[in-house]
């Protein structure tokens, strides 16, 4: 074997369709585009999602649900996270500014404290919202849960 007798695998090279080159080619006349209609014209482009007149998929599938424009999103922080942060930082007061500095929340996010885990340190917690179990657990541990506006 040498470079002079290398050739591509059998059937891997195909000639392109030469359309519109006379009747003898078998692809003359209408040039494989059929007779008349938009698809035979130059410049035709099908609309996105068009299925030949059949009802398109995005119209066959029903709409569902809605977005409540009055919904208030809260970033959730659990008690076990507050406990861990308080122990590692050695603090007894956690407020929104402290959480922003620790990269727990974005400065524009509202914070809701949730009741997962347990808390053993008396913490003074300032947040936008508290769940009932979280507020009870913080006060049981001797701390205070203050809602900020």
DSSP file (Angstrom, degrees, kcal/mol; ACC not computed):
  #  RESIDUE AA STRUCTURE BP1 BP2  ACC     N-H-->O    O-->H-N    N-H-->O    O-->H-N    TCO  KAPPA ALPHA  PHI   PSI    X-CA   Y-CA   Z-CA
    1    1 A X              0   0    0      0, 0.0     2,-0.3     0, 0.0     5,-0.0   0.000 360.0 360.0 360.0 133.9    0.0    0.0    0.0
    2    2 A X    >   -     0   0    0      1,-0.0     3,-1.3     0, 0.0     4,-0.2  -0.904 360.0 -90.3-144.6 176.3    1.2    3.5   -0.9
    3    3 A X  G >  S+     0   0    0     -2,-0.3     3,-0.9     1,-0.3    -1,-0.0   0.748 116.0  64.7 -62.1 -25.1   -0.2    7.0   -1.4
    4    4 A X  G 3  S+     0   0    0      1,-0.2    -1,-0.3     3,-0.0     0, 0.0   0.736 105.9  41.1 -75.3 -21.2   -0.8    6.5   -5.1
    5    5 A X  G <  S+     0   0    0     -3,-1.3     2,-0.3     2,-0.0    -1,-0.2   0.187  83.2 119.9-114.2  20.9   -3.4    3.7   -4.6
    6    6 A X    <   +     0   0    0     -3,-0.9     2,-0.3    -4,-0.2    -3,-0.0  -0.655  33.9 163.9 -79.1 137.2   -5.4    5.2   -1.7
    7    7 A X        -     0   0    0     -2,-0.3     3,-0.1     3,-0.0    -2,-0.0  -0.987  39.9 -88.6-149.6 157.1   -9.1    5.8   -2.4
    8    8 A X        -     0   0    0     -2,-0.3     3,-0.1     1,-0.1     5,-0.1  -0.163  56.5 -83.5 -64.8 160.2  -12.2    6.4   -0.4
    9    9 A X    >   -     0   0    0      1,-0.1     3,-2.0     2,-0.1     4,-0.4  -0.232  58.8 -84.2 -61.8 151.3  -14.4    3.5    0.9
   10   10 A X  T 3  S+     0   0    0      1,-0.3    -1,-0.1     2,-0.1    -3,-0.0  -0.371 113.8   8.2 -60.5 125.7  -17.0    2.1   -1.6
   11   11 A X  T 3  S+     0   0    0      2,-0.2    -1,-0.3    -2,-0.1    -2,-0.1   0.427  97.3 106.4  85.2  -0.3  -20.2    4.2   -1.4
   12   12 A X  S <  S+     0   0    0     -3,-2.0     2,-0.5     1,-0.1    -2,-0.1   0.733  70.4  62.0 -84.8 -20.4  -18.8    7.0    0.8
   13   13 A X        +     0   0    0     -4,-0.4     2,-0.4    -5,-0.1    -2,-0.2  -0.919  66.5 178.4-107.9 124.7  -18.6    9.6   -2.1
   14   14 A X        -     0   0    0     -2,-0.5     2,-0.3    -3,-0.0    -2,-0.0  -0.947  29.0-118.9-124.8 146.9  -21.8   10.6   -3.8
   15   15 A X        -     0   0    0     -2,-0.4     2,-0.1     1,-0.1     3,-0.1  -0.609  35.9-114.0 -79.5 142.9  -22.4   13.1   -6.6
   16   16 A X        -     0   0    0     -2,-0.3     2,-0.4     1,-0.1    -1,-0.1  -0.370  36.5 -93.7 -73.8 157.6  -24.7   16.0   -5.7
   17   17 A X        -     0   0    0      1,-0.1     2,-1.0    -2,-0.1    -1,-0.1  -0.590  33.1-154.6 -71.4 122.3  -28.1   16.3   -7.4
   18   18 A X        -     0   0    0     -2,-0.4     3,-0.4     7,-0.1     2,-0.2  -0.812  22.7-173.7 -98.9  95.3  -27.7   18.7  -10.4
   19   19 A X        +     0   0    0     -2,-1.0     9,-0.2     1,-0.2     7,-0.0  -0.554  56.4  27.6 -92.2 154.2  -31.2   20.0  -10.7
   20   20 A X  S    S+     0   0    0      7,-2.9     8,-0.2    -2,-0.2    -1,-0.2   0.831  78.8 123.6  71.8  33.8  -32.6   22.2  -13.5
   21   21 A X  S    S-     0   0    0     -3,-0.4     7,-0.2     1,-0.4     4,-0.1  -0.117  78.0 -70.5-119.4  36.7  -30.1   20.9  -16.2
   22   22 A X    > > -     0   0    0      5,-0.2     3,-1.1     1,-0.1     5,-0.6  -0.023  51.6 -77.3  99.4 159.6  -32.6   19.7  -18.8
   23   23 A X  G > 5S+     0   0    0      1,-0.3     3,-1.4     2,-0.2     5,-0.2   0.823 120.8  64.5 -64.1 -33.0  -35.0   16.9  -19.4
   24   24 A X  G 3 5S+     0   0    0      1,-0.3    -1,-0.3    -3,-0.1    -2,-0.1   0.747  93.3  61.9 -64.6 -23.0  -32.3   14.4  -20.1
   25   25 A X  G < 5S-     0   0    0     -3,-1.1    -1,-0.3    -4,-0.1    -2,-0.2   0.692 105.4-125.8 -76.9 -17.1  -30.9   14.6  -16.6
   26   26 A X  T < 5S+     0   0    0     -3,-1.4    -3,-0.1    -4,-0.4    -2,-0.1   0.350  99.6  72.9  86.3  -7.6  -34.2   13.4  -15.1
   27   27 A X  S   <S+     0   0    0     -5,-0.6    -7,-2.9    -9,-0.2    -6,-0.3  -0.129  71.8 105.1-130.5  36.8  -34.3   16.5  -12.9
   28   28 A X    >   +     0   0    0     -5,-0.2     3,-1.9    -8,-0.2     2,-0.6  -0.068  60.5  40.7 -94.9-158.6  -35.2   19.2  -15.4
   29   29 A X  T 3  S+     0   0    0      1,-0.3    -2,-0.0     2,-0.1    -7,-0.0  -0.378 131.6  13.4  61.9-104.0  -38.6   20.9  -15.9
   30   30 A X  T >  S-     0   0    0     -2,-0.6     3,-1.5     5,-0.0    -1,-0.3   0.483  97.4-130.9 -85.3  -2.0  -39.9   21.5  -12.4
   31   31 A X  T <   -     0   0    0     -3,-1.9    -2,-0.1     1,-0.3    -3,-0.1   0.884  65.4 -57.5  53.7  46.7  -36.5   20.8  -10.9
   32   32 A X  T 3  S+     0   0    0     -4,-0.5    -1,-0.3     1,-0.1    -3,-0.1   0.577 118.4 106.7  66.0  14.1  -37.9   18.4   -8.2
   33   33 A X  S <  S-     0   0    0     -3,-1.5    -2,-0.1     1,-0.3    -1,-0.1   0.383  75.2-132.0-103.5   4.7  -40.2   21.0   -6.8
   34   34 A X        -     0   0    0      6,-0.1     2,-0.5     5,-0.0    -1,-0.3  -0.256  45.9 -40.9  75.2-168.6  -43.5   19.7   -8.1
   35   35 A X  S    S-     0   0    0     -2,-0.0     5,-0.1     0, 0.0    -5,-0.0  -0.854  92.4 -45.8-104.3 127.9  -46.1   22.0   -9.9
   36   36 A X  S    S+     0   0    0     -2,-0.5     4,-0.2     4,-0.1     3,-0.1   0.151  79.8 108.8  52.5-166.7  -46.9   25.5   -8.8
   37   37 A X  S >  S-     0   0    0      1,-0.2     3,-1.5     2,-0.1     4,-0.5   0.123  84.3 -72.1  81.8 161.1  -47.6   26.5   -5.2
   38   38 A X  G >  S+     0   0    0      1,-0.3     3,-1.3     2,-0.2     6,-0.2   0.829 126.1  61.3 -59.2 -36.0  -45.5   28.5   -2.7
   39   39 A X  G 3  S+     0   0    0      1,-0.3    -1,-0.3    -3,-0.1    -2,-0.1   0.675 100.2  54.8 -71.6 -14.4  -42.9   25.8   -2.3
   40   40 A X  G <  S+     0   0    0     -3,-1.5    -1,-0.3    -4,-0.2    -2,-0.2   0.606  93.7  90.7 -89.6 -11.1  -41.9   25.9   -5.9
   41   41 A X  S X  S-     0   0    0     -3,-1.3     3,-1.0    -4,-0.5     2,-0.2  -0.455  83.2-107.5 -85.8 155.2  -41.2   29.6   -5.9
   42   42 A X  T 3  S+     0   0    0      1,-0.2     3,-0.1    -2,-0.1    -1,-0.1  -0.510 102.5  28.6 -74.5 149.7  -37.9   31.3   -5.1
   43   43 A X  T 3  S+     0   0    0      1,-0.3     2,-0.3    -2,-0.2    -1,-0.2   0.469  83.5 146.2  82.1   1.1  -37.6   33.0   -1.8
   44   44 A X    <   +     0   0    0     -3,-1.0     2,-0.4    -6,-0.2    -1,-0.3  -0.529  19.9 174.7 -74.2 134.1  -40.1   30.7   -0.1
   45   45 A X        -     0   0    0     -2,-0.3     2,-0.1    -3,-0.1    -6,-0.0  -0.978  27.7-126.0-139.6 131.5  -39.5   29.9    3.5
   46   46 A X        -     0   0    0     -2,-0.4     3,-0.1     1,-0.1     2,-0.0  -0.426  32.0-105.9 -73.4 143.0  -41.8   27.9    5.7
   47   47 A X    >   -     0   0    0      1,-0.1     3,-2.0    -2,-0.1     2,-0.2  -0.341  45.1 -91.5 -65.6 150.3  -43.0   29.5    9.0
   48   48 A X  T 3  S+     0   0    0      1,-0.3    -1,-0.1     3,-0.0     3,-0.1  -0.457 114.1  13.8 -63.0 130.1  -41.4   28.1   12.2
   49   49 A X  T 3  S+     0   0    0      1,-0.3    -1,-0.3    -2,-0.2     8,-0.2   0.427  87.9 149.6  84.6  -0.9  -43.6   25.2   13.5
   50   50 A X    <   -     0   0    0     -3,-2.0    -1,-0.3     1,-0.1     5,-0.1  -0.484  25.3-173.7 -69.7 132.1  -45.6   24.9   10.2
   51   51 A X  B >   -A   54   0A   0      3,-0.5     3,-1.2    -2,-0.2    -1,-0.1  -0.171  58.3 -83.3-121.7  39.2  -46.7   21.4    9.7
   52   52 A X  T 3  S-     0   0    0      1,-0.3     3,-0.1     2,-0.0    -2,-0.1   0.776  92.7 -47.7  70.9  27.1  -48.3   21.5    6.2
   53   53 A X  T 3  S+     0   0    0      1,-0.4    -1,-0.3     0, 0.0     2,-0.1   0.150 107.6 125.8  97.8 -19.1  -51.6   22.8    7.4
   54   54 A X  B <  S-A   51   0A   0     -3,-1.2    -3,-0.5     1,-0.1    -1,-0.4  -0.435  81.7 -86.9 -65.9 148.6  -51.9   20.2   10.2
   55   55 A X        -     0   0    0     -3,-0.1    -1,-0.1     1,-0.1     5,-0.1  -0.427  55.4-116.6 -60.0 120.4  -52.6   21.9   13.6
   56   56 A X    >>  -     0   0    0     -2,-0.2     4,-1.6     1,-0.1     3,-1.5  -0.157  16.7-113.4 -64.3 155.3  -49.0   22.6   14.9
   57   57 A X  H 3> S+     0   0    0      1,-0.3     4,-1.9    -8,-0.2     3,-0.3   0.882 114.7  57.1 -55.4 -44.0  -47.7   21.0   18.1
   58   58 A X  H 34 S+     0   0    0      1,-0.2    -1,-0.3     2,-0.2    -2,-0.1   0.690 112.6  42.5 -67.6 -15.2  -47.6   24.2   20.1
   59   59 A X  H <4 S+     0   0    0     -3,-1.5    -1,-0.2     1,-0.1    -2,-0.2   0.650 109.4  57.2 -99.2 -19.6  -51.3   24.7   19.4
   60   60 A X  H  < S+     0   0    0     -4,-1.6     2,-0.4    -3,-0.3    -2,-0.2   0.833  93.0  77.1 -76.3 -33.2  -52.4   21.1   20.0
   61   61 A X  S  < S-     0   0    0     -4,-1.9    -5,-0.0    -5,-0.2     0, 0.0  -0.638  88.9-118.2 -83.6 131.2  -51.0   21.0   23.5
   62   62 A X        -     0   0    0     -2,-0.4     2,-0.1     1,-0.1    -1,-0.1  -0.271  22.6-114.0 -70.0 152.3  -53.2   22.8   26.1
   63   63 A X        -     0   0    0     -4,-0.1     2,-0.3     2,-0.0    -1,-0.1  -0.482  38.1-168.6 -75.8 155.2  -52.0   25.8   28.1
   64   64 A X        -     0   0    0     -2,-0.1     0, 0.0     1,-0.1     0, 0.0  -0.996  32.4  -4.1-151.0 145.1  -51.6   25.3   31.8
   65   65 A X        -     0   0    0     -2,-0.3     2,-0.3     1,-0.0    -1,-0.1   0.023  59.1-121.8  74.8 179.6  -51.1   27.2   35.0
   66   66 A X        -     0   0    0      2,-0.0     2,-0.6     0, 0.0    -1,-0.0  -0.973  13.3-114.2-155.5 163.8  -50.5   30.9   35.5
   67   67 A X        -     0   0    0     -2,-0.3     2,-0.7     4,-0.0     3,-0.0  -0.926  26.7-136.3-104.7 122.1  -47.9   33.2   37.1
   68   68 A X    >   -     0   0    0     -2,-0.6     3,-1.3     1,-0.2    -2,-0.0  -0.681  11.1-161.1 -77.9 115.4  -49.1   35.1   40.1
   69   69 A X  T 3  S+     0   0    0     -2,-0.7    -1,-0.2     1,-0.3    -2,-0.0   0.663  88.5  56.3 -74.1 -13.9  -47.9   38.7   39.6
   70   70 A X  T 3  S+     0   0    0      2,-0.1    -1,-0.3    -3,-0.0     2,-0.1   0.388  77.7 126.6 -96.2   3.2  -48.3   39.5   43.3
   71   71 A X    <   -     0   0    0     -3,-1.3     2,-0.6     1,-0.1    -4,-0.0  -0.363  50.0-148.4 -64.9 137.0  -46.1   36.6   44.5
   72   72 A X        -     0   0    0     -2,-0.1     2,-0.4     2,-0.0    -1,-0.1  -0.942  11.3-146.6-108.2 119.4  -43.3   37.6   46.9
   73   73 A X        -     0   0    0     -2,-0.6    37,-0.6    38,-0.0     2,-0.4  -0.689  14.4-167.3 -87.6 134.5  -40.2   35.5   46.6
   74   74 A X  E     -b  110   0B   0     -2,-0.4     2,-0.5    35,-0.1    37,-0.2  -0.948  22.3-128.5-119.9 142.9  -38.1   34.8   49.7
   75   75 A X  E     -b  111   0B   0     35,-3.8    37,-2.6    -2,-0.4     2,-0.4  -0.803  34.9-133.0 -84.0 127.1  -34.7   33.3   50.0
   76   76 A X  E     +b  112   0B   0     -2,-0.5     2,-0.4    35,-0.2    37,-0.2  -0.676  26.4 179.4 -91.1 133.1  -35.0   30.4   52.5
   77   77 A X  E     -b  113   0B   0     35,-2.4    37,-2.7    -2,-0.4     2,-0.2  -0.998  17.1-145.5-129.8 128.6  -32.5   30.0   55.4
   78   78 A X  E  >  -b  114   0B   0     -2,-0.4     4,-1.8    35,-0.2     3,-0.5  -0.486  23.2-113.0 -93.5 162.8  -32.9   27.2   57.9
   79   79 A X  H  > S+     0   0    0     35,-1.1     4,-2.7    37,-0.6    38,-0.2   0.865 114.6  58.2 -61.3 -38.8  -32.1   27.1   61.6
   80   80 A X  H  > S+     0   0    0     36,-1.6     4,-2.0     1,-0.2    -1,-0.2   0.851 106.4  49.9 -63.3 -32.2  -29.3   24.6   61.2
   81   81 A X  H  > S+     0   0    0     -3,-0.5     4,-2.5    35,-0.2    -1,-0.2   0.914 110.6  49.0 -69.8 -43.2  -27.6   27.0   58.8
   82   82 A X  H  X S+     0   0    0     -4,-1.8     4,-2.6     2,-0.2    -2,-0.2   0.907 111.3  50.4 -61.4 -41.8  -28.0   29.9   61.3
   83   83 A X  H  X S+     0   0    0     -4,-2.7     4,-2.2     1,-0.2    -1,-0.2   0.930 111.5  47.6 -60.3 -47.0  -26.6   27.7   64.1
   84   84 A X  H  X S+     0   0    0     -4,-2.0     4,-2.3     1,-0.2    -2,-0.2   0.904 113.8  46.9 -62.9 -43.6  -23.6   26.7   62.0
   85   85 A X  H  X S+     0   0    0     -4,-2.5     4,-2.7     2,-0.2     5,-0.3   0.916 111.1  51.3 -66.2 -43.8  -22.9   30.3   61.0
   86   86 A X  H  X>S+     0   0    0     -4,-2.6     4,-1.6     1,-0.2     5,-1.2   0.894 112.6  46.2 -61.7 -40.8  -23.2   31.6   64.6
   87   87 A X  H  <5S+     0   0    0     -4,-2.2    -1,-0.2    -5,-0.2    -2,-0.2   0.918 115.9  44.4 -67.9 -43.3  -20.8   29.0   65.9
   88   88 A X  H  <5S+     0   0    0     -4,-2.3    -2,-0.2     1,-0.2    -1,-0.2   0.863 122.5  36.6 -72.0 -34.9  -18.2   29.6   63.1
   89   89 A X  H  <5S-     0   0    0     -4,-2.7    -1,-0.2    -5,-0.2    -2,-0.2   0.655 101.1-131.4 -91.2 -17.0  -18.4   33.4   63.3
   90   90 A X  T  <5 +     0   0    0     -4,-1.6     2,-0.3    -5,-0.3    -3,-0.2   0.914  58.2 136.1  68.2  43.7  -18.8   33.6   67.1
   91   91 A X      < -     0   0    0     -5,-1.2    -1,-0.2    -6,-0.2    -2,-0.1  -0.807  47.3-162.9-119.3 161.6  -21.8   36.0   66.9
   92   92 A X  S    S+     0   0    0     -2,-0.3    32,-2.9     1,-0.1     2,-0.4   0.296  77.2  65.3-123.1   6.3  -25.1   36.2   68.6
   93   93 A X  E     -d  124   0C   0     30,-0.2     2,-0.5    -7,-0.1    32,-0.2  -0.988  56.8-178.3-130.9 124.5  -26.9   38.6   66.2
   94   94 A X  E     +d  125   0C   0     30,-2.8    32,-2.8    -2,-0.4     2,-0.2  -0.977  13.5 161.9-123.7 119.7  -27.7   37.7   62.6
   95   95 A X     >  -     0   0    0     -2,-0.5     4,-2.0    30,-0.2     5,-0.2  -0.683  54.1 -88.7-125.3-178.1  -29.3   40.3   60.4
   96   96 A X  H  > S+     0   0    0      1,-0.2     4,-2.2    -2,-0.2     5,-0.2   0.902 124.5  52.5 -60.3 -43.9  -29.8   40.8   56.6
   97   97 A X  H  > S+     0   0    0      1,-0.2     4,-2.3     2,-0.2    -1,-0.2   0.894 108.4  51.2 -60.8 -40.8  -26.5   42.8   56.3
   98   98 A X  H  > S+     0   0    0      1,-0.2     4,-1.7     2,-0.2    -1,-0.2   0.901 110.1  49.4 -62.5 -42.2  -24.6   40.0   58.0
   99   99 A X  H  <>S+     0   0    0     -4,-2.0     5,-2.7     2,-0.2     6,-0.9   0.860 110.1  51.1 -66.7 -35.5  -26.2   37.4   55.6
  100  100 A X  H ><5S+     0   0    0     -4,-2.2     3,-1.3     3,-0.2    -2,-0.2   0.910 109.1  50.5 -66.7 -42.9  -25.3   39.5   52.6
  101  101 A X  H 3<5S+     0   0    0     -4,-2.3    -2,-0.2     1,-0.3    -1,-0.2   0.840 110.5  49.8 -63.8 -33.5  -21.6   39.8   53.8
  102  102 A X  T 3<5S-     0   0    0     -4,-1.7    -1,-0.3    -5,-0.2    -2,-0.2   0.397 113.8-120.8 -85.4   3.2  -21.5   36.0   54.2
  103  103 A X  T < 5S+     0   0    0     -3,-1.3    -3,-0.2     2,-0.2    -2,-0.1   0.794  77.1 126.1  61.2  31.8  -22.9   35.6   50.7
  104  104 A X  S   <S+     0   0    0     -5,-2.7     2,-0.3     1,-0.2    -4,-0.2   0.820  78.2  11.5 -82.4 -34.2  -25.9   33.6   51.9
  105  105 A X  S    S-     0   0    0     -6,-0.9    -1,-0.2    -9,-0.2    -2,-0.2  -0.930  81.2-105.2-138.7 161.9  -28.3   36.0   50.2
  106  106 A X    >   -     0   0    0     -2,-0.3     3,-1.1     1,-0.1   -31,-0.1  -0.540  36.9-115.0 -80.4 154.5  -28.3   38.7   47.6
  107  107 A X  T 3  S+     0   0    0      1,-0.3    -1,-0.1    -2,-0.2    -7,-0.1   0.749 116.4  49.1 -66.7 -21.1  -28.7   42.3   48.9
  108  108 A X  T 3  S+     0   0    0      2,-0.1    -1,-0.3     0, 0.0     2,-0.2   0.563  91.7 101.3 -91.9  -8.7  -32.0   42.6   47.1
  109  109 A X    <   -     0   0    0     -3,-1.1     2,-0.3   -35,-0.0   -35,-0.1  -0.485  69.1-131.6 -79.9 144.8  -33.5   39.3   48.3
  110  110 A X  E     -b   74   0B   0    -37,-0.6   -35,-3.8    -2,-0.2     2,-0.4  -0.730  25.5-135.9 -89.2 145.7  -36.0   39.0   51.1
  111  111 A X  E     -b   75   0B   0     -2,-0.3    18,-1.5   -37,-0.2    17,-0.9  -0.875  18.9-173.2-112.5 133.3  -35.1   36.4   53.7
  112  112 A X  E     -bc  76 129B   0    -37,-2.6   -35,-2.4    -2,-0.4     2,-0.5  -0.992  17.8-142.5-121.5 129.4  -37.4   33.9   55.3
  113  113 A X  E     -bc  77 130B   0     16,-2.4    18,-2.2    -2,-0.4     2,-0.2  -0.790  20.3-162.6 -92.2 126.4  -36.1   31.7   58.2
  114  114 A X  E     -b   78   0B   0    -37,-2.7   -35,-1.1    -2,-0.5    15,-0.0  -0.688  23.3-118.1-109.8 163.0  -37.4   28.2   58.1
  115  115 A X        +     0   0    0     -2,-0.2     2,-0.2   -37,-0.2   -37,-0.1   0.145  61.0 129.9 -93.5  19.6  -37.5   25.6   60.9
  116  116 A X        +     0   0    0    -39,-0.1   -36,-1.6     2,-0.0   -37,-0.6  -0.524  68.9   6.1 -73.3 139.1  -35.3   22.7   59.6
  117  117 A X  S    S-     0   0    0     -2,-0.2     2,-0.3   -38,-0.2   -38,-0.1  -0.317  91.2 -83.5  85.7-172.5  -32.7   21.6   62.1
  118  118 A X        -     0   0    0    -39,-0.1     2,-0.4    -2,-0.1   -35,-0.1  -0.934  25.7-143.6-134.4 160.0  -32.4   22.8   65.7
  119  119 A X        +     0   0    0     -2,-0.3   -39,-0.1     1,-0.1   -40,-0.0  -0.979  18.7 171.4-127.1 133.6  -30.8   25.8   67.4
  120  120 A X        +     0   0    0     -2,-0.4     2,-0.3    22,-0.0    -1,-0.1   0.557  57.7  83.1-116.1 -14.6  -29.1   25.7   70.8
  121  121 A X  S    S-     0   0    0      1,-0.0     2,-1.0    21,-0.0    22,-0.2  -0.694  85.0-114.4 -93.1 144.2  -27.5   29.2   70.9
  122  122 A X        -     0   0    0     -2,-0.3     2,-0.4    20,-0.1    20,-0.1  -0.686  49.3-178.9 -76.4 104.4  -29.5   32.3   72.0
  123  123 A X        -     0   0    0     -2,-1.0    21,-2.1    15,-0.3     2,-0.8  -0.847  32.2-142.8-112.9 143.8  -29.6   34.2   68.8
  124  124 A X  E     -de  93 144C   0    -32,-2.9   -30,-2.8    -2,-0.4     2,-0.5  -0.912  31.1-171.7-100.1 108.5  -31.0   37.6   67.9
  125  125 A X  E     -de  94 145C   0     19,-3.0    21,-3.1    -2,-0.8     2,-0.5  -0.893  14.1-169.0-111.8 127.8  -32.3   37.0   64.3
  126  126 A X  E     + e   0 146C   0    -32,-2.8     2,-0.3    -2,-0.5    21,-0.2  -0.966  26.5 144.2-114.2 118.6  -33.6   39.8   62.0
  127  127 A X  E     - e   0 147C   0     19,-2.1    21,-2.4    -2,-0.5   -15,-0.1  -0.929  57.8-112.2-146.8 169.0  -35.3   38.6   58.9
  128  128 A X  S    S+     0   0    0    -17,-0.9     2,-0.3    -2,-0.3   -16,-0.2   0.790  98.2   6.7 -75.3 -27.9  -38.2   39.6   56.6
  129  129 A X  E     -c  112   0B   0    -18,-1.5   -16,-2.4    17,-0.1     2,-0.4  -0.992  60.6-160.5-154.8 150.9  -40.3   36.5   57.5
  130  130 A X  E     -c  113   0B   0     -2,-0.3   -16,-0.2   -18,-0.2     2,-0.2  -0.989  20.5-127.6-132.6 143.1  -40.3   33.6   59.9
  131  131 A X     >  -     0   0    0    -18,-2.2     4,-2.4    -2,-0.4     5,-0.2  -0.527  33.2-111.2 -79.7 160.8  -42.1   30.3   59.8
  132  132 A X  H  > S+     0   0    0      1,-0.2     4,-2.1     2,-0.2     5,-0.2   0.905 117.2  47.7 -60.4 -43.5  -44.0   29.4   63.0
  133  133 A X  H  > S+     0   0    0      1,-0.2     4,-2.2     2,-0.2    -1,-0.2   0.866 111.6  50.9 -67.4 -36.0  -41.7   26.5   63.9
  134  134 A X  H  > S+     0   0    0    -21,-0.2     4,-2.3     2,-0.2    -2,-0.2   0.931 110.9  47.6 -67.5 -44.9  -38.6   28.6   63.4
  135  135 A X  H  X S+     0   0    0     -4,-2.4     4,-2.2     1,-0.2     5,-0.2   0.915 113.3  48.7 -62.0 -43.6  -39.8   31.5   65.5
  136  136 A X  H  X S+     0   0    0     -4,-2.1     4,-2.1    -5,-0.2    -1,-0.2   0.908 111.8  48.8 -63.2 -42.7  -40.8   29.1   68.3
  137  137 A X  H  X S+     0   0    0     -4,-2.2     4,-1.6     2,-0.2    -2,-0.2   0.889 111.1  49.5 -66.4 -40.5  -37.4   27.3   68.2
  138  138 A X  H  <>S+     0   0    0     -4,-2.3     5,-2.4     1,-0.2   -15,-0.3   0.928 114.7  44.3 -65.0 -44.7  -35.4   30.6   68.3
  139  139 A X  H ><5S+     0   0    0     -4,-2.2     3,-1.0     1,-0.2    -2,-0.2   0.832 109.9  55.9 -70.6 -31.5  -37.4   31.9   71.3
  140  140 A X  H 3<5S+     0   0    0     -4,-2.1    -1,-0.2     1,-0.2    -2,-0.2   0.851 104.2  54.4 -66.3 -34.0  -37.2   28.5   73.1
  141  141 A X  T 3<5S-     0   0    0     -4,-1.6    -1,-0.2    -5,-0.1    -2,-0.2   0.475 127.4-101.1 -79.6  -1.1  -33.4   28.7   72.8
  142  142 A X  T < 5S+     0   0    0     -3,-1.0    -3,-0.2     1,-0.3   -20,-0.1   0.561  86.1 113.3  96.3   9.0  -33.5   32.1   74.5
  143  143 A X      < -     0   0    0     -5,-2.4     2,-0.4    -6,-0.2    -1,-0.3  -0.244  60.8-114.7 -99.6-169.2  -33.1   34.3   71.4
  144  144 A X  E     -e  124   0C   0    -21,-2.1   -19,-3.0    -2,-0.1     2,-0.6  -0.992   9.0-152.5-134.5 143.0  -35.4   36.7   69.6
  145  145 A X  E     -e  125   0C   0     -2,-0.4     2,-0.5   -21,-0.2   -19,-0.2  -0.938  19.2-175.1-115.1 110.3  -36.9   36.7   66.2
  146  146 A X  E     -e  126   0C   0    -21,-3.1   -19,-2.1    -2,-0.6     2,-0.4  -0.914  16.8-142.1-112.0 125.9  -37.6   40.1   64.8
  147  147 A X  E     -e  127   0C   0     -2,-0.5     2,-0.3   -21,-0.2   -19,-0.2  -0.706  16.8-155.3 -85.3 132.8  -39.4   40.8   61.5
  148  148 A X              0   0    0    -21,-2.4   -22,-0.0    -2,-0.4     0, 0.0  -0.774 360.0 360.0-105.5 154.2  -38.0   43.6   59.4
  149  149 A X              0   0    0     -2,-0.3   -21,-0.1     0, 0.0    -1,-0.1   0.476 360.0 360.0 -76.4 360.0  -40.0   45.6   56.8
